């Protein structure tokens, strides 16, 4: 049985059972066991904290809650690293579970040709998806705002662009 790891925040109050079912459908890993490997409020907000817990871990889901209470994130089938380089992951995707537009939870796949920039393994970065970056969690994310540049590497099928996650 595979492990499916959950990052950034808790697999509890943010990740409801309903959201977990949706993410299971998105990944297609119906027999996976969920395991919390990193929680910023427990393990620290530094990029080094994220990498200490998540490097060399595959099949991870990063769950992010914005200051406005919106819930989104990304899936990485390949392990995170601190090599300061992009990671090619043909199975990676980003998603929204709760968003300002009240549309249903949605999975966003990589644009054709963007696979080499699916993830960024930066020593001074938290989980980062896409070449632009579509989703970027910074070092000291409790003090520094992350950002989205949605549509850079992942397809914006809902047409909401930058406002999809904020």
ABEGO torsion letter per residue (X at the ends): XBBBBBBGBBABAABBAAAAAAAAAAAGBAABBBBBABBAAAAEABAAAAAAAABGBBGBBBBBBBAAGBBBEBBBABBBBAAGBBBBBAABBBBBABBAAGBBBBBBBBBBGAAAAABBBBAABBBBBEAOBABBBBBGAAABBBBBBBGAABBBAAGAEAAAAX
